[in-house]
Amino acid sequence: MLPSQNLKDKLVNISNDLLLPQDFHDKLVPAITSYTQLLFELGEIKADEISDRTDIRSKFGSAIGTFWAANCVKEVLRTQRFVRGLYLAIKDKLLQGDGPIHVLYAGTGPFATLALPVMVQFSPAEVQFTLLEINENSYHKLLDVITAFDLNSYVKTIEIADATNYILPDDCVDIVISETLNRALITEPQVFIMLNLASQLGKEVVYLPEEIIVNLCAKKRSENKPTKLKTLINFNVDKMKEIIDRSENQEWTFDEIKVNINNIDPDDLYYSTELKIYRDNFLGYEDSSLNLLEKVKLEQQTTDDLIFKYNAAGKPGFIVYAGEKVRS
């Protein structure tokens, strides 16, 4: 293994390339490739290791296994936009007052992929991180990676924790970042992590991504892009406050959205996902695996009126029914 200073120098070069302002440029893919190779070597990620491929299931969704979480770094635009968004959010917070800015990173995976390139752009006096990870296997790899880069001075604490029910020791948090999501907000616990943390924090906190928008859309096979029919949720700080204010004891309640699909073939219905990470850092249609279309699954259809509602029971995602009322 290279000495920590050499590893950190490599990370600084990768970070500088990731933070260039263009949406796409010649240095971007090489930077992601180098970053991936570096992290996989340090984390000793093995595709055939059972412990690296095991998901962790909780009440509010599945935390993907170490191997799958590690592979997220390979998504070029996804990694770029989240890293750049976090960097800009910290810079903006520093302009508002003295550091250190406290970043809570929920669901780090084995690398804290989004944090490492940002740490090396600041001093420990400017930014401190609390790192939460539910998967014990990922947690231990993360400890090794942080130490290998000699970045422990940036870490306030690292904990094995389920962020969907984690009790904060205090409300001294400036930025919350979590990338524990899938397309159409299915399967993974992003929504419930953010609701739990936001219910304990003040209104000045910045949440990344700033917006997760899931739309109902229609797309025929012959069409290149989907046609938006209706926004089913715009999960942002205002929506979080609304849900928190009307919910009790983590029994989070979501809106029922009625959509008329007259003259649309139900087989052409999909969910699409858009993300605003921070400022002008967006992920749209097919920019990443998070933005792939998800098929709408209808149990039955007896009317052109469909009702959609986000749901936590069993597996997170939208439930959809025909008729005037969602059945319990």
Contacts in CASP RR format, 6 or more apart in sequence:
PFRMAT RR
TARGET T0000
AUTHOR 0000-0000-0000
METHOD contacts of the structure
MODEL  1
MLPSQNLKDKLVNISNDLLLPQDFHDKLVPAITSYTQLLFELGEIKADEI
SDRTDIRSKFGSAIGTFWAANCVKEVLRTQRFVRGLYLAIKDKLLQGDGP
IHVLYAGTGPFATLALPVMVQFSPAEVQFTLLEINENSYHKLLDVITAFD
LNSYVKTIEIADATNYILPDDCVDIVISETLNRALITEPQVFIMLNLASQ
LGKEVVYLPEEIIVNLCAKKRSENKPTKLKTLINFNVDKMKEIIDRSENQ
EWTFDEIKVNINNIDPDDLYYSTELKIYRDNFLGYEDSSLNLLEKVKLEQ
QTTDDLIFKYNAAGKPGFIVYAGEKVRS
1 7 0 8 1.000
1 42 0 8 1.000
1 148 0 8 1.000
2 10 0 8 1.000
4 148 0 8 1.000
4 149 0 8 1.000
4 150 0 8 1.000
5 150 0 8 1.000
7 38 0 8 1.000
7 42 0 8 1.000
7 148 0 8 1.000
7 149 0 8 1.000
7 150 0 8 1.000
8 120 0 8 1.000
8 149 0 8 1.000
8 150 0 8 1.000
8 151 0 8 1.000
10 34 0 8 1.000
10 38 0 8 1.000
11 35 0 8 1.000
11 38 0 8 1.000
11 116 0 8 1.000
11 117 0 8 1.000
11 120 0 8 1.000
11 149 0 8 1.000
12 120 0 8 1.000
13 31 0 8 1.000
13 34 0 8 1.000
14 31 0 8 1.000
14 34 0 8 1.000
14 35 0 8 1.000
14 38 0 8 1.000
14 117 0 8 1.000
15 83 0 8 1.000
15 116 0 8 1.000
15 117 0 8 1.000
15 118 0 8 1.000
15 120 0 8 1.000
15 121 0 8 1.000
17 27 0 8 1.000
17 28 0 8 1.000
17 30 0 8 1.000
17 31 0 8 1.000
18 28 0 8 1.000
18 31 0 8 1.000
18 32 0 8 1.000
18 35 0 8 1.000
18 79 0 8 1.000
18 80 0 8 1.000
18 83 0 8 1.000
18 84 0 8 1.000
18 117 0 8 1.000
19 83 0 8 1.000
19 84 0 8 1.000
19 87 0 8 1.000
19 117 0 8 1.000
19 121 0 8 1.000
20 27 0 8 1.000
20 28 0 8 1.000
23 77 0 8 1.000
24 77 0 8 1.000
28 76 0 8 1.000
28 80 0 8 1.000
29 76 0 8 1.000
32 73 0 8 1.000
32 74 0 8 1.000
32 76 0 8 1.000
32 79 0 8 1.000
32 80 0 8 1.000
35 73 0 8 1.000
35 79 0 8 1.000
35 117 0 8 1.000
36 73 0 8 1.000
36 74 0 8 1.000
39 45 0 8 1.000
39 70 0 8 1.000
39 73 0 8 1.000
39 110 0 8 1.000
39 111 0 8 1.000
39 113 0 8 1.000
39 145 0 8 1.000
40 70 0 8 1.000
42 144 0 8 1.000
42 145 0 8 1.000
42 148 0 8 1.000
42 149 0 8 1.000
43 70 0 8 1.000
43 110 0 8 1.000
43 111 0 8 1.000
43 141 0 8 1.000
43 144 0 8 1.000
43 145 0 8 1.000
44 141 0 8 1.000
44 144 0 8 1.000
45 52 0 8 1.000
45 66 0 8 1.000
45 67 0 8 1.000
45 70 0 8 1.000
45 110 0 8 1.000
45 141 0 8 1.000
46 52 0 8 1.000
46 67 0 8 1.000
47 53 0 8 1.000
47 67 0 8 1.000
49 67 0 8 1.000
51 66 0 8 1.000
51 137 0 8 1.000
52 65 0 8 1.000
52 66 0 8 1.000
52 67 0 8 1.000
52 70 0 8 1.000
52 137 0 8 1.000
53 65 0 8 1.000
53 66 0 8 1.000
53 67 0 8 1.000
53 68 0 8 1.000
54 65 0 8 1.000
54 66 0 8 1.000
54 137 0 8 1.000
55 62 0 8 1.000
55 63 0 8 1.000
55 64 0 8 1.000
55 65 0 8 1.000
55 68 0 8 1.000
56 62 0 8 1.000
56 63 0 8 1.000
56 65 0 8 1.000
56 134 0 8 1.000
56 135 0 8 1.000
57 63 0 8 1.000
58 134 0 8 1.000
58 162 0 8 1.000
58 164 0 8 1.000
58 189 0 8 1.000
59 164 0 8 1.000
59 165 0 8 1.000
59 312 0 8 1.000
60 164 0 8 1.000
60 189 0 8 1.000
60 191 0 8 1.000
60 192 0 8 1.000
60 193 0 8 1.000
60 312 0 8 1.000
60 316 0 8 1.000
61 164 0 8 1.000
61 187 0 8 1.000
61 188 0 8 1.000
61 189 0 8 1.000
61 192 0 8 1.000
61 312 0 8 1.000
61 314 0 8 1.000
61 315 0 8 1.000
61 316 0 8 1.000
62 187 0 8 1.000
62 188 0 8 1.000
62 189 0 8 1.000
62 315 0 8 1.000
63 69 0 8 1.000
63 107 0 8 1.000
63 134 0 8 1.000
63 135 0 8 1.000
63 180 0 8 1.000
63 188 0 8 1.000
63 189 0 8 1.000
64 188 0 8 1.000
65 135 0 8 1.000
65 137 0 8 1.000
65 138 0 8 1.000
66 109 0 8 1.000
66 110 0 8 1.000
66 135 0 8 1.000
66 137 0 8 1.000
66 138 0 8 1.000
66 141 0 8 1.000
69 109 0 8 1.000
69 110 0 8 1.000
69 135 0 8 1.000
69 138 0 8 1.000
70 109 0 8 1.000
70 110 0 8 1.000
70 111 0 8 1.000
72 78 0 8 1.000
72 79 0 8 1.000
72 113 0 8 1.000
72 179 0 8 1.000
73 79 0 8 1.000
73 111 0 8 1.000
73 113 0 8 1.000
75 288 0 8 1.000
75 289 0 8 1.000
77 283 0 8 1.000
77 287 0 8 1.000
77 288 0 8 1.000
78 283 0 8 1.000
78 287 0 8 1.000
78 288 0 8 1.000
78 289 0 8 1.000
78 290 0 8 1.000
79 113 0 8 1.000
79 114 0 8 1.000
81 275 0 8 1.000
81 277 0 8 1.000
81 281 0 8 1.000
81 282 0 8 1.000
81 283 0 8 1.000
82 114 0 8 1.000
82 177 0 8 1.000
82 179 0 8 1.000
82 208 0 8 1.000
82 209 0 8 1.000
82 277 0 8 1.000
82 281 0 8 1.000
83 113 0 8 1.000
83 114 0 8 1.000
83 117 0 8 1.000
83 118 0 8 1.000
84 277 0 8 1.000
84 278 0 8 1.000
84 281 0 8 1.000
85 208 0 8 1.000
85 277 0 8 1.000
85 278 0 8 1.000
85 279 0 8 1.000
85 281 0 8 1.000
86 103 0 8 1.000
86 114 0 8 1.000
86 115 0 8 1.000
86 118 0 8 1.000
86 175 0 8 1.000
86 177 0 8 1.000
86 208 0 8 1.000
86 278 0 8 1.000
87 117 0 8 1.000
87 118 0 8 1.000
87 121 0 8 1.000
88 278 0 8 1.000
88 279 0 8 1.000
88 281 0 8 1.000
89 175 0 8 1.000
89 206 0 8 1.000
89 208 0 8 1.000
89 278 0 8 1.000
90 101 0 8 1.000
90 103 0 8 1.000
90 118 0 8 1.000
90 122 0 8 1.000
90 126 0 8 1.000
90 127 0 8 1.000
90 175 0 8 1.000
92 206 0 8 1.000
93 101 0 8 1.000
93 174 0 8 1.000
93 175 0 8 1.000
93 206 0 8 1.000
94 101 0 8 1.000
94 126 0 8 1.000
99 125 0 8 1.000
99 126 0 8 1.000
99 127 0 8 1.000
100 124 0 8 1.000
100 125 0 8 1.000
100 126 0 8 1.000
100 127 0 8 1.000
100 128 0 8 1.000
101 126 0 8 1.000
101 127 0 8 1.000
101 128 0 8 1.000
101 174 0 8 1.000
101 175 0 8 1.000
102 127 0 8 1.000
102 128 0 8 1.000
102 129 0 8 1.000
102 130 0 8 1.000
102 156 0 8 1.000
102 172 0 8 1.000
102 173 0 8 1.000
102 174 0 8 1.000
102 175 0 8 1.000
103 115 0 8 1.000
103 127 0 8 1.000
103 128 0 8 1.000
103 129 0 8 1.000
103 130 0 8 1.000
103 173 0 8 1.000
103 174 0 8 1.000
103 175 0 8 1.000
103 176 0 8 1.000
103 177 0 8 1.000
104 129 0 8 1.000
104 130 0 8 1.000
104 132 0 8 1.000
104 168 0 8 1.000
104 173 0 8 1.000
104 175 0 8 1.000
104 176 0 8 1.000
104 177 0 8 1.000
104 197 0 8 1.000
105 112 0 8 1.000
105 114 0 8 1.000
105 115 0 8 1.000
105 129 0 8 1.000
105 130 0 8 1.000
105 131 0 8 1.000
105 132 0 8 1.000
105 177 0 8 1.000
105 178 0 8 1.000
106 132 0 8 1.000
106 163 0 8 1.000
106 166 0 8 1.000
106 176 0 8 1.000
106 177 0 8 1.000
106 178 0 8 1.000
106 180 0 8 1.000
106 193 0 8 1.000
106 197 0 8 1.000
107 132 0 8 1.000
107 133 0 8 1.000
107 134 0 8 1.000
107 163 0 8 1.000
107 178 0 8 1.000
107 179 0 8 1.000
107 180 0 8 1.000
107 193 0 8 1.000
108 115 0 8 1.000
108 131 0 8 1.000
108 132 0 8 1.000
108 133 0 8 1.000
108 138 0 8 1.000
108 142 0 8 1.000
109 133 0 8 1.000
109 135 0 8 1.000
109 138 0 8 1.000
109 142 0 8 1.000
110 137 0 8 1.000
110 138 0 8 1.000
110 141 0 8 1.000
110 142 0 8 1.000
110 145 0 8 1.000
111 141 0 8 1.000
111 142 0 8 1.000
111 145 0 8 1.000
112 129 0 8 1.000
112 131 0 8 1.000
112 142 0 8 1.000
112 145 0 8 1.000
112 146 0 8 1.000
114 177 0 8 1.000
114 179 0 8 1.000
115 129 0 8 1.000
115 131 0 8 1.000
115 177 0 8 1.000
116 145 0 8 1.000
116 149 0 8 1.000
116 151 0 8 1.000
118 127 0 8 1.000
119 127 0 8 1.000
119 129 0 8 1.000
119 151 0 8 1.000
119 154 0 8 1.000
120 151 0 8 1.000
122 154 0 8 1.000
124 153 0 8 1.000
124 154 0 8 1.000
127 154 0 8 1.000
128 154 0 8 1.000
128 155 0 8 1.000
128 156 0 8 1.000
129 154 0 8 1.000
129 155 0 8 1.000
129 156 0 8 1.000
130 155 0 8 1.000
130 156 0 8 1.000
130 157 0 8 1.000
130 158 0 8 1.000
130 159 0 8 1.000
130 173 0 8 1.000
131 142 0 8 1.000
131 155 0 8 1.000
131 157 0 8 1.000
131 158 0 8 1.000
131 159 0 8 1.000
132 159 0 8 1.000
132 161 0 8 1.000
132 163 0 8 1.000
132 166 0 8 1.000
133 139 0 8 1.000
133 142 0 8 1.000
133 158 0 8 1.000
133 159 0 8 1.000
133 160 0 8 1.000
133 161 0 8 1.000
134 160 0 8 1.000
134 161 0 8 1.000
134 162 0 8 1.000
134 163 0 8 1.000
136 160 0 8 1.000
139 158 0 8 1.000
139 160 0 8 1.000
142 158 0 8 1.000
143 158 0 8 1.000
146 152 0 8 1.000
146 155 0 8 1.000
146 158 0 8 1.000
163 178 0 8 1.000
163 180 0 8 1.000
163 189 0 8 1.000
163 193 0 8 1.000
163 196 0 8 1.000
163 197 0 8 1.000
164 189 0 8 1.000
164 192 0 8 1.000
164 193 0 8 1.000
164 196 0 8 1.000
164 250 0 8 1.000
165 196 0 8 1.000
165 250 0 8 1.000
166 196 0 8 1.000
166 197 0 8 1.000
167 200 0 8 1.000
168 197 0 8 1.000
168 200 0 8 1.000
168 201 0 8 1.000
171 200 0 8 1.000
171 201 0 8 1.000
171 202 0 8 1.000
173 197 0 8 1.000
173 201 0 8 1.000
173 205 0 8 1.000
174 204 0 8 1.000
174 205 0 8 1.000
174 206 0 8 1.000
175 205 0 8 1.000
175 206 0 8 1.000
175 207 0 8 1.000
175 208 0 8 1.000
176 194 0 8 1.000
176 197 0 8 1.000
176 198 0 8 1.000
176 201 0 8 1.000
176 205 0 8 1.000
176 206 0 8 1.000
176 207 0 8 1.000
176 208 0 8 1.000
177 207 0 8 1.000
177 208 0 8 1.000
178 190 0 8 1.000
178 193 0 8 1.000
178 194 0 8 1.000
178 208 0 8 1.000
179 190 0 8 1.000
179 209 0 8 1.000
180 188 0 8 1.000
180 189 0 8 1.000
180 190 0 8 1.000
180 193 0 8 1.000
181 188 0 8 1.000
181 190 0 8 1.000
181 191 0 8 1.000
181 212 0 8 1.000
181 290 0 8 1.000
182 188 0 8 1.000
182 289 0 8 1.000
182 290 0 8 1.000
183 271 0 8 1.000
183 273 0 8 1.000
183 289 0 8 1.000
183 290 0 8 1.000
183 291 0 8 1.000
183 292 0 8 1.000
183 293 0 8 1.000
183 294 0 8 1.000
184 214 0 8 1.000
184 271 0 8 1.000
184 272 0 8 1.000
184 273 0 8 1.000
184 294 0 8 1.000
184 317 0 8 1.000
184 318 0 8 1.000
185 191 0 8 1.000
185 212 0 8 1.000
185 214 0 8 1.000
185 233 0 8 1.000
185 235 0 8 1.000
185 273 0 8 1.000
185 310 0 8 1.000
185 316 0 8 1.000
185 317 0 8 1.000
185 318 0 8 1.000
186 294 0 8 1.000
186 315 0 8 1.000
186 316 0 8 1.000
186 317 0 8 1.000
186 318 0 8 1.000
187 315 0 8 1.000
187 316 0 8 1.000
187 317 0 8 1.000
188 316 0 8 1.000
189 316 0 8 1.000
190 212 0 8 1.000
191 212 0 8 1.000
191 235 0 8 1.000
191 252 0 8 1.000
191 310 0 8 1.000
191 312 0 8 1.000
191 316 0 8 1.000
192 250 0 8 1.000
192 252 0 8 1.000
192 312 0 8 1.000
192 316 0 8 1.000
194 207 0 8 1.000
194 235 0 8 1.000
194 240 0 8 1.000
195 240 0 8 1.000
195 243 0 8 1.000
195 244 0 8 1.000
195 247 0 8 1.000
195 250 0 8 1.000
195 252 0 8 1.000
196 250 0 8 1.000
198 205 0 8 1.000
198 207 0 8 1.000
198 237 0 8 1.000
198 240 0 8 1.000
198 241 0 8 1.000
198 244 0 8 1.000
199 244 0 8 1.000
203 241 0 8 1.000
206 278 0 8 1.000
207 236 0 8 1.000
207 237 0 8 1.000
207 240 0 8 1.000
208 277 0 8 1.000
208 278 0 8 1.000
209 275 0 8 1.000
209 276 0 8 1.000
209 277 0 8 1.000
209 278 0 8 1.000
210 236 0 8 1.000
210 237 0 8 1.000
210 276 0 8 1.000
210 277 0 8 1.000
210 278 0 8 1.000
211 234 0 8 1.000
211 235 0 8 1.000
211 236 0 8 1.000
211 274 0 8 1.000
211 275 0 8 1.000
211 276 0 8 1.000
212 233 0 8 1.000
212 234 0 8 1.000
212 235 0 8 1.000
212 236 0 8 1.000
212 273 0 8 1.000
212 274 0 8 1.000
212 275 0 8 1.000
213 231 0 8 1.000
213 233 0 8 1.000
213 234 0 8 1.000
213 235 0 8 1.000
213 273 0 8 1.000
213 274 0 8 1.000
213 275 0 8 1.000
213 276 0 8 1.000
214 231 0 8 1.000
214 232 0 8 1.000
214 233 0 8 1.000
214 235 0 8 1.000
214 271 0 8 1.000
214 272 0 8 1.000
214 273 0 8 1.000
214 318 0 8 1.000
215 228 0 8 1.000
215 229 0 8 1.000
215 230 0 8 1.000
215 231 0 8 1.000
215 232 0 8 1.000
215 271 0 8 1.000
215 272 0 8 1.000
215 273 0 8 1.000
215 274 0 8 1.000
216 228 0 8 1.000
216 229 0 8 1.000
216 230 0 8 1.000
216 231 0 8 1.000
216 232 0 8 1.000
216 259 0 8 1.000
216 269 0 8 1.000
216 270 0 8 1.000
216 271 0 8 1.000
216 296 0 8 1.000
216 308 0 8 1.000
217 226 0 8 1.000
217 227 0 8 1.000
217 228 0 8 1.000
217 229 0 8 1.000
217 269 0 8 1.000
217 270 0 8 1.000
217 271 0 8 1.000
217 272 0 8 1.000
217 293 0 8 1.000
218 226 0 8 1.000
218 227 0 8 1.000
218 229 0 8 1.000
218 264 0 8 1.000
218 268 0 8 1.000
218 269 0 8 1.000
218 270 0 8 1.000
219 225 0 8 1.000
219 226 0 8 1.000
219 227 0 8 1.000
219 268 0 8 1.000
219 270 0 8 1.000
219 293 0 8 1.000
220 265 0 8 1.000
220 268 0 8 1.000
225 285 0 8 1.000
226 270 0 8 1.000
226 272 0 8 1.000
226 285 0 8 1.000
226 293 0 8 1.000
228 272 0 8 1.000
229 259 0 8 1.000
229 261 0 8 1.000
229 264 0 8 1.000
230 257 0 8 1.000
230 259 0 8 1.000
232 257 0 8 1.000
232 271 0 8 1.000
232 308 0 8 1.000
232 310 0 8 1.000
232 318 0 8 1.000
233 239 0 8 1.000
233 254 0 8 1.000
233 255 0 8 1.000
233 257 0 8 1.000
233 310 0 8 1.000
243 252 0 8 1.000
243 253 0 8 1.000
243 254 0 8 1.000
246 253 0 8 1.000
247 253 0 8 1.000
252 312 0 8 1.000
254 309 0 8 1.000
254 310 0 8 1.000
254 311 0 8 1.000
255 309 0 8 1.000
255 310 0 8 1.000
256 307 0 8 1.000
256 308 0 8 1.000
256 309 0 8 1.000
256 326 0 8 1.000
257 307 0 8 1.000
257 308 0 8 1.000
257 309 0 8 1.000
258 305 0 8 1.000
258 306 0 8 1.000
258 307 0 8 1.000
259 305 0 8 1.000
259 306 0 8 1.000
259 307 0 8 1.000
259 308 0 8 1.000
260 304 0 8 1.000
260 305 0 8 1.000
260 306 0 8 1.000
261 269 0 8 1.000
261 304 0 8 1.000
261 305 0 8 1.000
261 306 0 8 1.000
262 304 0 8 1.000
266 296 0 8 1.000
266 298 0 8 1.000
266 301 0 8 1.000
269 295 0 8 1.000
269 296 0 8 1.000
269 298 0 8 1.000
270 293 0 8 1.000
270 294 0 8 1.000
270 295 0 8 1.000
270 296 0 8 1.000
271 293 0 8 1.000
271 294 0 8 1.000
271 295 0 8 1.000
271 296 0 8 1.000
271 318 0 8 1.000
272 285 0 8 1.000
272 291 0 8 1.000
272 293 0 8 1.000
273 284 0 8 1.000
273 290 0 8 1.000
273 291 0 8 1.000
273 292 0 8 1.000
273 294 0 8 1.000
274 282 0 8 1.000
274 283 0 8 1.000
274 284 0 8 1.000
274 285 0 8 1.000
274 291 0 8 1.000
275 282 0 8 1.000
275 283 0 8 1.000
275 284 0 8 1.000
275 290 0 8 1.000
275 291 0 8 1.000
276 282 0 8 1.000
277 283 0 8 1.000
283 290 0 8 1.000
283 291 0 8 1.000
284 291 0 8 1.000
285 291 0 8 1.000
286 292 0 8 1.000
296 318 0 8 1.000
296 320 0 8 1.000
297 320 0 8 1.000
298 306 0 8 1.000
298 320 0 8 1.000
298 322 0 8 1.000
299 321 0 8 1.000
300 322 0 8 1.000
301 322 0 8 1.000
302 322 0 8 1.000
302 323 0 8 1.000
303 322 0 8 1.000
303 323 0 8 1.000
305 322 0 8 1.000
305 323 0 8 1.000
305 324 0 8 1.000
306 320 0 8 1.000
306 321 0 8 1.000
306 322 0 8 1.000
306 323 0 8 1.000
307 320 0 8 1.000
307 321 0 8 1.000
307 322 0 8 1.000
307 323 0 8 1.000
307 324 0 8 1.000
307 325 0 8 1.000
307 326 0 8 1.000
308 318 0 8 1.000
308 319 0 8 1.000
308 320 0 8 1.000
309 318 0 8 1.000
309 319 0 8 1.000
309 320 0 8 1.000
309 326 0 8 1.000
310 316 0 8 1.000
310 317 0 8 1.000
310 318 0 8 1.000
310 319 0 8 1.000
311 317 0 8 1.000
311 318 0 8 1.000
311 319 0 8 1.000
319 326 0 8 1.000
321 327 0 8 1.000
END
